[in-house]
């Protein structure tokens, strides 16, 4: 049975999410629909890219991922469908796929061209659903679009490295449900530049001399005072997606606060790593 996932910024107050599901069920007798997220910040391409990049590979090969973010058709915002890593993605060509395509090359990309057959002001419902159901029935990408070779990138997707290779300047790309702040610096990228050197991570007025492998590494279990007082302590960690993340241990905005609230960090803010002479 085919799987179609949904990632949108529609939320649940309005009818949009239910209408999409209803349209899919109306076209396909047997289908599994899985919500990845409908809480993406409105029109936040980078946030959506981070979510889909870290969710899609947990699904079986052949899964169809429908992404409804900033999807209104315009000359600058065409619609695409692509096959990548044996998964299918349907979205606007607005940079959403560039984070995944930065690491894995698509097998095929098509620019969807069935719009002349469908009049719509709600393309996710009227275009993306039709494309997803076509693929779920075993249809090919060539039938619904013309092949293209490139997709629109997200600006400043990759961190900057200076000529001396002693500094990385990254940026905040995502703030999670706990208020943890995710940067665009991946562990492999960091380690390739670091080459074993000591370093300091700067985030606004805060600095850190260590990046932890997991949140609980901040606790010294041999020190009873450390165990008691660690809640609310700031840290830098490689998160489960292997991005450098600034976090507060057991963060909670109503009690100890979060990295975002306590440090005033927002998406697109700069995070700098300086490497020191060993």
Secondary structure by P-SEA (a helix, b strand, c coil): cbbbbbbcccccccaaaaaaaaaaaaaccbbbbbbcccccccccaaaaaaaaaaccccccccbbbbbbcccccccccccccccccccccccccccccccccccccccccccccccccccccccccccaaaaaaaaaaccccccccccccccccccccbbbbcccccbbbbbbcccccccbbbccccaaaaaaaaccccbbbbcccccccccccccccccccccaaaaacccccccccccccccbbbbcccccccccccccccccccccbbbbbbbccc
